């Protein structure tokens, strides 16, 4: 038997401006009539927009209509499991907003709801600019679905059905184009049709939201990739016989960049300059500071600075740009002579590079007499050490994220010695360049039992003497 929609206007709570919740209770024995059960009035307005509860709970339908005669009758409706769908009614959008709690899954809007354009900010602006008559005419011509548009703004995550007469099919179809999931004709309303329409509308809305999130995720990934390509450096090695490879993996989940940074440039005299650094910390401020230091290093290097003078100037940049005085950065710089057989090395609290030569085991370059990290000591000095490279070699610069991962479940870390052994194993397999770096980072993650928590940057420069 049809269930009359309870009229809130007949209750004192409605007259006092408070909306009352109703649920369609099971029919009383022997009567076959569902009774309206009042719920406690809501005294606070829920935050908007509300997100509907998961579909595992009983379905709830919010009906928004204002039939002066109270003649709109909602038939008994059941969900797919045979449970009665709960009903709530509101006679205007203000009451609907109060009743739009997270357990509402679907909204049934009567398109004959009185025009509420006078309360719309757009209509007020139009009336102010062009006069009340013009605003009214525009609303009548353009905003026949104004109530629906307001509902869609109020409940962007809810399924919405619209109810209208058969003689208004064109407006009903337009309602679907605007954003409603489906439309129903008032004269054809029955329990089976409405039950099916509600279920389809809820599932269709869920599918639409999932599709939107997927598209948004793909777009964000594309934008992130573009941004990352812009933030990571492009090596300037034109005219050099050195080969370059790099790997970068931020430690923060979904981050574009961490506090690690690197760069490589060739100056007009033929010298190849390379550097790698690490700003302490893992937040966006540290990542931004790393990018600033990298750009400053490139500009100063191309301007002719090297060694201690370069690092002293970079420390001044860090002291000005860092968000707090506790922030410091480690740095390793290498300047390789035009003939490629020797290099100058400066370390500012950073791990020493690793060098490998054909027929010899890879080893760390000497790291005695290194200077402090940038930002720790005022007027610090960074000695430059001369290093013989030889004819054919590979030089690997890295940050401590590669060596501070754990080995298995214990507290033991990979460390520099473990990294050297790992690199030698990969060299014995004949790996070089990009493949060597990829295998090294992958093995460090495997030994750690999962993703490395710190940022990882690795740069590999190689030379093969003809």
N, C-alpha and C positions, 0 to 999 in steps of 0.2 A: 504494500500500500504506500502511496506517496507520503513523504514526510514534510509537513509544512515547515518552511524556514522560520526559525524563531525570530521575532521582531524585537530588536533591542530598544526601539523607541518606546515600547510599552513598559519599560522598567525605570525606576527612579534613577538608577546609575547612569542611564543614557541622558536623562534630563539634566543631570548634574555635570555632564561632560565626560563621564568615565565610560569606557567600553566594557561590556561584559562578555565573557567567553561562554559559548554554548557547545555541547557535544550532543550528537544524536544518540540517545540511549536506546538499548534494546527494547523491542515492543513488550508491553506488559502482557502477562498471560491472559488470554481470552479477549483481549481488546484489539490487538493488531495495530495499535497506534503507538508510534515512538514518542517518548516524552522528552521535553527539553530540560536539561539539568544545568542550572546556573553554576558557574565557577566563581571563585573569589575575584573581585575586580582588580585590575592592574592599576597601580598608582604611579608607576614609572614608565617612561617611554623607552623601548629597547633601542639600542644603537642600530643605525641603518648604514648600509644595507645588510639584511640578515641572510645568512647562508642556510639553505634548507638542510635538515638532518639527513643522514644516510637513509637509503631506501629500506633498511632492515627493520625500521619501526613502522607502526601503523600509519597509513596515509591520512593526511589532514588536508581538507579543502577549505579555502577561504573564499566565501561568496561576497562580492561587492555589488549591491544593487539598491535601488531606491524606488520601489514600486509603492506609490501612495496607498493603494488598496491592499497591499500585503498579499497580492495574489500569486506571486512567484512561488511555485512549488517544486522542491527538489525531490525527486524520487529516491527511494532507498538505493544506495550504491554500495557495492562490495568491491574489495580489491581482488587480486588474482588468487589469493589464498582463501577467499570467502569471508574475510573479516569486514565488518562495516567500516566504511570510510567516515572519519570524523568531520563534522561540519562546523564552520564558524561563519558568521555573517557580519557585515559592516554596511551601513547605509551611506557612507561617504569615505573619501580617501583619508581623512583625519583618523576616523575609527579604524580603517584598514591598517594604517601605519602602526597603531597601537596593538593590533591583533597579529601583526606579522612577526611572529616568534619563530625561532629556528625549526620548530617541529611542523611548520606549514610546508607542504610540498608543492601545492598547485593553487592557482588563483583563478576563479571564475568571475569575469567582469561583465556586467550588463552594459552594453554600449549605449543604452538609453539613460545612463547615469547623467544627471543634470550637468550642464557646462560649468566648469570651475575655472574658466580662464581669467576671471577677475583676480584670482589669487596668484596667477602665474607672473614671475618677474618679467618675462618677455612681453606680455600683454601690457603690463604697467609701463614699461619703457616705450612701447609703441604709442600708448595713449598720451604719454608726456610729450613725445616728439611730434605727433601728427594730429592729436585730438582724439577725444573719446569715440566719436562716430567712426573714424577711420579704423581705430583699434578693434571696435566691435565687428565691423565689416570684414576685416582681415581674419579675425578669429573664426567667424562663421564660415568663411570660404575655405580656410586652410586647416583649421584645427578641429575638424569634426571628430578626430580621434584623440583629442587632447587628454581625456581621462585615461586612455590606454597609454599614451606617452608618459603620463605622470606615474602610472603603475609600473611601467618598465624601468623608469628611473628609480622608483622606490624599491623595486624588487628585481634587480638585474640578474640574479641567480635562480629565480623561481620560474617554473613553467606557468604560462598564462594562457587560459582559454577565454574566448569572448563569446557572449550570448547576444543574439539579435533576432529580428524577425525575418521571415522569408522574403519580404519585399525590400530588404536592405542587404541583399547578397553582395552587391558591389563594395559597400563599405566593409563588410565582413572579410572579403578577400583582401582589401587594402590593409586591414588590421593584421593579417598574417604577414603581408609584406613589410609592415612596420616592425614586427617583432613577436607577435603572438604565435603560439605553437599551433593553434587550430581554432576554428569557429564552430558554433552550434546554433541551430535554429530553435527558438523558444518553443514553437508549436510541436517540434519533433522530439522534445526532451523526454528521455526515459532512462531508467536505471542502468540498463545494459549498455546503451550508447554512451552515457556519461561516464560509467566505470571504465569502459575501454578508452574513451578520449582522455581521461585523467592519466591512466597508466601510460598511454602512448606519449602524451605531452611531457610527463616527467622524464621518461626515457629519452625522448628527443632532445629535451633541454640538457640532460646530462651529456648526451653525445655531442651537442653543439659546444658545450663548455669544454669538454675534453679536446675537441678539434681546435678550439680557439687557443687552449693552453699549448697544444702541440705546435701550432703555427707560431705562437709567441715564443716558444722555446727555440724553434728553428731560427727565427729572426734574431733572437738574442745571441744565439751561437754564431750566426754570421756577423753580427755587429762586433761581438767579442773578438772574433778572428781578425776582423779588419783593424780593430783598435790595437790588438796585440802586435799585428804586423807593423803598425805605426810606432809602437813604443819600443819594440826590440830593434836593435841597430842593424843597419846594412853595412857589412864590412867594406872598407875602401882600400882595395888591394890591387887596383888596376896597375899593370906593369910589373907585378911581383910574381916570382915563380913559386911562392908558397901556396899550399893548399889549406883551406879553412873549413872547419866544421864546428858546430856548436849544438848543445842541448840545453833546454831551459824547462824547469818544472817548478811552478810556485807551490809552496807548502800549504797555503790557505785554500780551503775548498772553494771551487768555482772562481778563484781569483785569476785575474789576467796576469799580473806580475806580483812578485814578492819583493823583498828588499835586496835581492842579488842583482847585479848588473855587470855587463861586460861590453867590450868594444875592441875594434881593430882598425887601424888606419895606416896608410903609407904616405909618408911626407915626400916633398919634391926631391930630397937628396937620396931617395931610395931606401931609407930606413923604415922598417915595419914596426909599429908600436902596437902592443896588445896589453890589455889590462882586464882584470876581473876583481869585483869587490862585493862586499856584503855589509848592508846596514843592519845593525842589531834590531831585532823585533820583526814582526810579521804583519803589521797592519797596513792600511792604505797610505798613512803618512810616511811610513818607512819605504814603501814602494815608490811613492812620489819623490822622496829624497834620493833614492837610488837612480831614478831617471835624471834628476837634476845633476847629480854628480857625474853620470855618464856623459851627458851633453857638455858639461863644463870641461871634463877631461879631453873630449874630442876637440873642443875649441882651443884649449890651452896647448894641446899637442900640435895642432896645425899651426898655432902661432909660434912654435919653436921651443916651448918649455919642455924640460925633461928632468927626470930624477928628482932630487931634493927640492928644486925650485917648483916643480909641478905639484908635488905632494903638499908642500907648504901652502900653495895657493888653493888647492882643493880643500885643505883643512879650514881655510878662511871661508870658503863657500859653505862648507858643512856647518860651521859655527853660526853663520847668518841664517841658513835655511832650516836647520833642525827644529822640530817643535818643542824640544826641551833639552836641557844641558846634559841629560844622561845618555842621549843618543850618540853613538859613535859608529865608525865604519872601518872595516879592514879592507886592505887593498894590496894587490900584486900587480906591478907593472914590469913589462919586458920591452926593451927596444933592441931589435935585431938588425945588425949591420947590413948594409946593402949586399955584401957578398954572401950573407946567410950563414957564416961560419962562427960567429960569436955574437954575444948579446950582453946587455946590461940589465941587471935585475935589482928591483927595489921591493922590499916587503914592509908593509905597514900593518903588523899584527896578523898577517894572513899566512895560510899554509903555503909551503914552498911548492913550485911546479914540479911536475914529473917529466923526465926525459927518457926517451927510448931511442936506441940506435940499432941498426941491423947487426945481428949476431951477438948482441949484448943484452943483458937483462935491464929492464926499465928500473930507474932509480930516481930518488928525489934530488933536486938541485940543492946545493949548500944553502943553509938558511941562517948561518951565524951572522951576528951583528945586524939583525933586522931592527927596524924602528917600531915605535908604538902605533896602535891603531889611530886613525884620524879622529880628532876631537877629544882625546884623553889628556894630552899634555900640551900646554901652550909652548910655543917656540921650540917644538920638537924637531929632530933632524932624522933624515932617512938616508943612510949610506947606500951608494950604488955599487953593486958587486959585478965584476966582469966575469962572464961565463963562456967557456969554449964549447961550442956546439958540434963542430965537425962538419963533414960533407953532407951526409944524409941523416935525418933525425925527425922525431916527432916530439913536440912540446905540449904538454897538457896542463892547462890552468883550470882550477876547480874551486868551488866554495865548500865550506865545511859540512853543508847538508849532505854531500856524498859520503863523507867518512864518519858522520855521527849517528848513522842508523845502527840499530842493534843487530846482533847475530843470534837468531833464534829467540827463545823466550826469556833468556837471562838478561843481565845488565851489561854484558860485554858488548862493546861497540866495534864496528869494522875498523876504524882508525886508519891512519896513514899506511902502516905496515900491511894491514889487510887489503887496503886498496891497491898497493903496489903488487901484491901477490895476485889479486884479481886481474889487474891489467896484464900482467905477464901471462896468465892462463889464456886470456883472449888473444894476445899477440901470438902465442904458440899455435893457436887455431888459425892464424893467418888473417885476423880481423884488423881493419884499419879504418881511418876516417869516420864517417857517420856510423858505420856498422859497429866500430869499436865503442863509440860513445853510447849508442843505444843498448848494446849488450851490457855495458858497465852499469848504467842507470837501472836497467831491468834487474840485474843480479843484486844490486844493492837493495832494491825494493823487496826482492824475494827473500833475501837474508833477513830483512827487517820484519818479515811476516806481514807485509802490507805497505800501504803508501807511506813514504817518508814524511815526517812531520815538518821538517825544515825545508826551505827553498833549496833548489839544486841548480847550479849553473856550471857547465863544463865547456871549455873552449880547447880545440885541438888545432895546432899549426904544424904542418909537416913540410919537409923539403927532401927531395930526392935528387942527388947529384948525378948528373948525366955522365 
